[in-house]
């Protein structure tokens, strides 16, 4: 489905971090891992950013159709846009920074380091630490001209009925798949408990990075990367009918990762110069010298 978007539609959020801040409001952590912000501050639903986030999800839920996802997979999973070392990709990602983020003025690289360092401090395996470092790298899609609603946001299956457990489900009424009998039943184009590997998710940075790294990382890491934004399942269990036993076994890693992702923001930047040798060795252990984007 080809569409022409206005500038407001292409960039409805002041920054990608606004979506992440909204996650903190919707999913306040009862036992914050490493945040310097009072938990009550994440519950402020009077924040005017919420109107912006609603505009974001109106677009996301309107245009994330089954056919749209197939088109994006065809376009981006060729990985023919750019080839670069992971460190260059991080620098590339950091050009997305916007100083409107009210919670932190740290760049994307520092957020990723904070996530990975919180995981490392708790003694998890090195592949889990690396996953913390890499998990948002797929946001480079924005730098290839993708609108934010096709890069970030909670993810959900397409090709079957949209769950009312997905954030702002009322906006799905604008989606043509909502009334298409091929896609609007409980199972849609899928079979009961077919396994998420057979289910197409809404397009965004999760699926993109998963496809980029699927031949290099352990399977639990790939589950984290692919489904860390699938809140309707790992928080609400809304799609158990599509999951198989293998999915349920691996979602324990997704659930374990989620608090590190959401609640590891602290105002003090990680000491990159001190950490660099460790992470350079870690990246080299699992990834090729250059990645194709």
C-alpha positions in Angstrom: 0.0 0.0 0.0 1.7 3.2 -1.2 0.7 6.4 0.6 1.7 10.0 0.5 2.4 11.5 4.0 2.4 15.1 5.2 5.4 16.3 7.2 3.3 16.1 10.3 2.5 12.5 9.6 6.1 11.6 8.9 7.3 13.0 12.2 4.4 13.2 14.7 6.7 12.8 17.7 9.1 15.5 18.9 11.6 12.6 19.2 11.7 8.9 19.3 12.3 9.1 23.0 8.8 10.5 23.5 7.5 7.0 22.6 9.9 5.5 25.1 8.8 7.9 27.8 5.2 7.0 27.2 6.1 3.4 27.8 7.4 4.4 31.2 4.0 6.0 31.9 2.0 3.0 30.7 4.3 0.4 32.4 5.7 2.0 35.6 8.3 -0.4 37.1 7.4 -1.5 40.7 11.0 -2.1 41.5 13.0 0.2 39.3 16.4 -1.2 38.4 18.5 1.9 37.9 16.5 5.1 37.6 17.2 8.4 39.2 13.6 9.5 38.6 10.8 9.1 41.1 8.4 6.4 40.0 5.5 8.8 40.5 6.9 11.0 37.7 6.3 8.2 35.2 2.6 8.2 36.0 1.9 11.8 34.9 -0.9 11.3 32.4 -1.5 15.0 32.3 1.7 15.5 30.3 0.8 17.1 27.0 3.2 14.7 25.2 0.3 12.2 25.4 -1.5 14.0 22.7 1.6 13.6 20.5 1.9 9.9 21.3 -1.8 9.4 20.5 -1.2 11.0 17.1 1.7 8.7 16.6 -0.4 5.6 17.3 -3.3 6.9 15.1 -0.9 6.8 12.2 0.7 3.5 13.2 -2.6 1.7 13.6 -4.0 3.2 10.4 -1.2 2.2 8.1 0.3 -0.9 9.5 -1.6 -3.3 7.3 -0.7 -6.9 6.3 0.2 -5.7 2.8 2.2 -2.7 4.1 4.4 -5.1 6.1 5.0 -7.3 3.1 6.1 -4.3 1.1 8.5 -3.1 3.8 10.0 -6.6 4.2 10.6 -6.7 0.5 12.2 -3.2 0.5 14.4 -3.4 3.5 15.3 -7.0 4.0 17.5 -6.9 0.9 20.0 -5.0 3.2 21.2 -3.0 0.3 21.1 0.5 1.8 24.5 0.7 3.4 27.3 -1.4 4.8 29.2 -0.3 7.9 30.8 -1.4 11.1 28.4 -1.5 14.1 30.2 1.5 15.7 29.6 3.6 12.6 26.0 2.5 12.8 25.7 3.7 16.4 27.2 7.1 15.4 24.7 7.2 12.5 21.8 6.5 15.0 22.9 9.2 17.3 22.0 11.8 14.6 18.4 11.2 15.7 18.9 12.9 19.0 16.4 15.6 19.8 16.8 17.8 23.0 13.1 17.7 23.7 13.4 14.5 25.7 12.4 15.5 29.3 14.0 12.5 31.0 17.5 12.5 29.7 19.8 14.4 27.4 21.9 11.3 26.7 22.3 10.1 23.1 21.1 6.7 21.8 24.5 5.1 22.3 24.6 6.1 25.9 21.1 4.7 26.4 22.2 1.4 24.9 25.3 1.4 27.1 23.2 2.0 30.2 20.9 -0.9 29.3 23.8 -3.3 28.6 25.8 -2.1 31.7 22.7 -2.8 33.9 22.5 -6.3 32.5 26.2 -6.9 32.9 26.1 -5.6 36.5 23.6 -8.4 37.3 25.9 -11.1 36.0 24.0 -12.2 32.9 25.7 -14.0 30.0 27.7 -11.9 27.6 25.3 -12.5 24.7 22.6 -10.9 26.9 24.8 -7.9 27.6 25.4 -7.5 23.8 21.7 -7.7 23.2 21.2 -4.7 25.6 23.8 -2.8 23.5 22.2 -3.7 20.2 18.5 -3.8 20.8 17.6 -0.4 19.3 20.1 -0.4 16.5 17.2 -1.0 14.0 16.1 2.6 14.5 18.5 3.5 11.8 15.4 2.9 9.6 14.5 6.5 10.4 17.7 7.7 8.7 16.6 5.9 5.5 13.5 8.1 5.2 11.1 5.9 7.2 8.4 7.7 9.2 8.6 7.2 12.9 5.4 5.2 13.1 7.0 2.6 10.9 10.1 2.4 13.1 9.1 2.5 16.8 6.0 1.9 18.8 4.5 -1.2 20.3 4.4 -4.1 17.8 1.6 -6.5 17.1 0.7 -9.2 14.6 -0.8 -8.2 11.2 -2.9 -10.5 9.1 -5.3 -11.3 12.0 -7.7 -9.4 14.3 -6.1 -6.6 16.3 -6.3 -7.2 20.0 -7.9 -4.6 22.3 -4.8 -5.1 24.5 -2.7 -3.2 22.0 -2.3 0.4 23.1 -5.0 2.8 21.7 -6.9 0.0 19.9 -9.6 2.4 18.9 -7.4 3.6 16.1 -7.4 0.3 14.3 -10.9 1.1 13.1 -9.1 3.4 10.5 -7.1 0.4 9.2 -8.5 -1.2 6.0 -7.6 -4.7 7.4 -10.1 -4.0 10.3 -13.0 -4.7 8.0 -11.3 -7.2 5.6 -12.6 -10.7 6.2 -9.2 -12.2 5.3 -7.5 -10.5 8.2 -10.0 -9.5 10.9 -10.8 -12.9 12.4 -9.0 -14.3 15.5 -6.5 -16.4 13.5 -6.8 -14.5 10.1 -4.1 -16.0 7.7 -2.6 -18.1 10.5 -3.3 -21.4 12.3 -3.9 -21.9 16.0 -0.7 -22.0 17.9 1.3 -21.9 14.7 4.3 -20.2 16.4 5.4 -16.6 16.1 8.1 -17.6 13.6 5.1 -18.0 11.2 3.4 -14.7 12.1 4.2 -11.3 10.5 4.6 -8.5 13.0 3.9 -4.8 12.4 6.9 -3.3 10.7 9.6 -1.6 12.7 13.1 -1.7 14.2 12.6 -4.9 16.1 11.9 -7.1 13.0 14.5 -5.3 10.9 17.3 -5.9 13.5 16.3 -9.4 14.0 16.6 -10.2 10.3 20.0 -8.4 10.3 21.4 -10.5 13.2 19.6 -13.8 13.0 22.7 -15.7 11.8 25.0 -14.3 14.4 23.3 -14.4 17.9 21.9 -17.1 20.2 18.2 -17.7 19.8 17.2 -16.1 23.2 18.9 -12.9 22.1 17.0 -13.0 18.8 13.7 -13.4 20.7 14.5 -10.3 22.7 15.4 -8.3 19.7 12.4 -9.4 17.7 9.7 -9.1 20.4 10.9 -6.5 22.9 8.2 -4.1 21.7 5.5 -6.7 21.6 3.9 -5.4 24.8 0.5 -6.9 24.0 2.0 -10.3 24.5 4.8 -10.1 27.0 2.7 -7.8 29.3 -0.9 -8.6 28.4 -0.7 -12.2 27.0 -3.1 -11.2 24.3 -1.7 -13.6 21.6 -1.3 -16.9 23.4 -3.5 -18.4 20.7 -0.7 -17.9 18.1 2.2 -18.9 20.2 3.6 -22.4 20.6 5.5 -24.1 23.4 8.8 -22.9 21.9 7.7 -19.3 22.0 6.5 -19.5 25.6 9.8 -21.0 26.7 11.8 -18.2 25.1 9.5 -15.3 26.1 11.0 -15.6 29.6 14.1 -13.8 28.1 11.9 -11.1 26.6 10.3 -10.5 30.0 13.6 -10.5 31.8 15.0 -8.0 29.3 12.1 -5.5 29.5 12.9 -3.8 32.8 16.5 -3.2 31.8 15.3 -1.5 28.6 12.7 0.7 30.3 14.2 1.6 33.6 18.0 1.8 33.1 18.1 5.6 32.3 20.2 7.5 34.7 21.6 11.0 34.4 25.3 10.1 34.6 26.7 9.0 31.2 28.6 5.7 31.0 32.3 6.1 30.7 32.7 5.0 27.1 36.5 5.3 27.1 36.7 2.9 29.9 34.1 0.5 28.6 35.2 0.6 24.9 37.7 -2.3 25.0 35.2 -4.6 26.6 32.4 -3.8 24.1 34.7 -3.9 21.1 35.8 -7.4 22.0 32.2 -8.4 22.7 30.9 -7.2 19.4 33.8 -8.8 17.6 33.0 -12.2 19.3 29.5 -12.3 17.8 29.3 -10.0 14.8 31.1 -9.6 11.5 33.4 -6.6 11.0 30.6 -4.9 9.0 26.8 -5.2 8.9 24.6 -4.7 5.9 21.7 -2.3 6.4 
